[in-house]
Every structure is written in C-alpha cells, then in structure tokens.
Amino acid sequence: MRNFLTRNYISLLILLACALFPFALTIITGQPITEGSPKFWQGMIAQAFSLAVYAMSYDLLLGYTGILSFGHAVFFGTGAYTTGILLKHFHWDLPQVIVAVIVVALLQSLFVGALALRVRGVYFAMVTLAFAQMFFILSEATDFKEYTGAEDGLHSIPVPAWMSPTDQRLTFYFITLVFCLVMYLIARRVIDSPVGKIMVAVRENEPRAQMIGYNTFIYKLIAVSLSGVLAALAGGMNAIWNLNANSSMLSVGVTINALLMTIIGGAGTLVGSMIGAAVLQLLGYWLNATFGPRWPLIFGVVFIAIVLFLPYGIVGTWKLKGAVWMQRVRKVMGRA
C-alpha cells in the first residue's frame, strides 16, 4: 500500500483536488454550488474530463504503440452519433446505449485497423484520414438526414433527468470524473500487462519484436481497438454534455486536438495526455476570452514554447529532468 501511494501520489493528489474543486470554488466565490461561477466551472472541468479520455485514447496509439493517426476523430464522432441516435430516435436506456457504443466502436476500429494497418508510417496516417473523411461525408449526407440531421447535426438529444448537464450540473461533474478515472484505470491495466509491454516493444523496434516471434499486427490491432472504444465513449459523453452531435466531431481538427493534447502533456504517459486535455481546454477558453478571434495565433506561440522548453511534454519532461531540477532547488535552498 505504501509503495502504491509513493508511486502514485501525484495522481492521487490531482484526483482529490478534482473531487474537492466544486466545494472549494463555492467557498472562494461565496455562491451556491449549483449556480453562478461554480456551475460554470463545473461544466468547463467536466468537458476537460471527457477530452482527457479522448486524449488518453490517442496516447495509446501514438505514445505507447508508435502509431500516428490522422483519423482518430472517426471514433469520437461515431460514439457521439451512436449515443445521440439511440437516445433520441430509438429511446434506449443509457446502459444499453453504452453497450451499443462499445460494440459499434469495436467493430469499426477492427474494420479500420484491419485495413489501415496493412501499411505503416505516413501511409497509415493517410489511410485513417481517408476513413475519417468518408464518415464525415456520410454524416452530412441527406440520405440519413432523418437520423443524423445532415449538415445541421443531431440536436436536442434527450438524457436521463438525473444526469442532465443543465439541471444536475454537479452530478454530471462527478459522473464525468468517475468516467475519466475508470477509463484511466482500464488503460493503465492494459499498459502494465504483457500486452502493453509488447505494444511498447512495437513502438521501439517493430522488426525486432517480429524476429522474436510476436505477431505485431495483432498487437497493433488491439491498440487501435482499445483506443477506438475509449474515443467513442468520450464522444458519447461529449454528446450528452452538448446535447447534440454534428459533423464537426468527425473533422480533422478534432484529431489534431488529440495530437496536441498528447504532445503537450507528454506522449506515452497517460496522465500527461489527460493534463494536456486540461491545458487545451482551459488555456483555450482563457485565450479566447482575452484575445478573441486571434486566440489560435497566441496558442500557436504557446505550443511552440512548450515544444522548445518541454520537448517531451509536461509530464514526460518532468519524468526525465524532474529529479535534476529538485536537486538544484535543494541546493539553492540549502545555500539560503
């Protein structure tokens, strides 16, 4: 138990801070926990939790298996549309919807992976981009407008009253927190398993992994499948938060966001990608509120600075250089 606390104290502190955040904000602002600023920030952080799962799903591909995808949004958007269609048009219960999202995402990721993994590197990235663009076009096709809303999107998705992001914001906040935690534990369990070790071996040197007898195609397909399921569940949660699903969820920009979150936090760290999601969500909001339409330009400068000064991301750079930095701090404090 002591070793577990020692290894994971930072993650546990972050979890505790997230759990206490709504109550601390209420004390600071003096406003009711379900109104005003506390309610607004609960929504902001809840979105960050959903994005954290999406970023973590991309980290399983890029950070742990070394697979660069330009079409990861296809899973995110599919999860959102599946959730919206089943809730609005077929009136399924939420547990049924969750199972359906997992099944659809699993079948989709197996299909995409089985075809795209026949090529490597930039060719794989272009194939996944083609799949994402295909589903993007399908989402705007008028043939399915009755279900998808075509270019207008799927709006007014009904959600259970007990988890309404509008009326039950605090409950929804903790639901997304638990959702993020459970997805992290699942991903961590896979990474720490023998399967996860082989995924890392594929990333480091795939030909060598093949030489010692591993079918790397199978392990890459497992990574794509798990990543697709996590991304689809994140998309479903995002659809519940926004009460809509639209074609923009399948766009290249959504995949680029996943890439940015992973790089900012640190590829191959899981926690880093989650922190990257929080940085992208909160920094994006602040820059937009401060600089208006020019905020992407400012964010680009910030991102360049992160790449230059934190080349392995926030968590990745800390793991490599944190001990050295702490020694320097102790020396300075000792001299003082």
Secondary structure, DSSP 4 states (H G I P E B T S, - for coil): -HHHHHHSHHHHHHHHHHHHHHHHHHHHH-S-TTSHHHHHHHHHHHHHHHHHHHHHHHHHHHHHH----S-THHHHHHHHHHHHHHHHTS---HHHHHHHHHHHHHHHHHHHHHHHTTS-HHHHHHHHHHHHHHHHHHHT-GGGHHHH-GGG-B------GGG-TTT-HHHHHHHHHHHHHHHHHHHHHHHHSHHHHHHHHHHHHHHHHHHTT--HHHHHHHHHHHHHHHHHHHHHHHHHHHT-B-GGGGSHHHHHHHHHHHHHH-TT-SHHHHHHHHHHHHHHHHHHHHHGGGHHHHHHHHHHHHHHH-TTHHHHHHHHHHHHHHHHHHHHHHH-
